[in-house]
């Protein structure tokens, strides 16, 4: 009933592109405004508690 396990098909698709630049851009797209927002927050907190 069960024969030999089928071997995986050879990779006939084109090699995947290197997506590291896109991933880096996505992280910067999120991290830059977040860092700016945190900077502004700490500036305002310092003013609030230091008068």
N, C-alpha and C positions, 0 to 999 in steps of 0.2 A: 504494500500500500504506500508506504513512504519510501520514496527513492532518495537518492543523494540530494543533499541540500543544494538549491540553485546557487550558482556563483553570482556575485554581484555584477551587474552590467558594467561594461567598460565606460569610462567617463567620456561620452561623446560630445558633451556640451563644451562651449568655449570656456577657457579658464576665467575664474571670477576676477573682477577688477579689484584693485587694492582700494578699499574704502576708508583707509585711515585718514586721508585728508578731509573727507566728508564728515567723519566722526569727530575729528578735531574741530572743524568748523561748527558743528552742532553744539559741542561742548562750549566753545567760545561764545556762541550765540546766547547760551543760557548763563554762563559763568560771568561774563562781563557785566551785564546789567545787575546780576545778583551781587557781585562785588561792589559795584557802585552804590547800590541800595544799602548794603551793610555799612559801607563807609559813611554815607549820609546819616544813617541811623545812629551810629556811634558818635558822630559829631553832635547830633541833636541831644543825645542822652548826656553827653559830657556837658553841654550848655545847661541842660535841665538841672543836673545835680551840682554843678559848680557855680551856678548863678550866672 
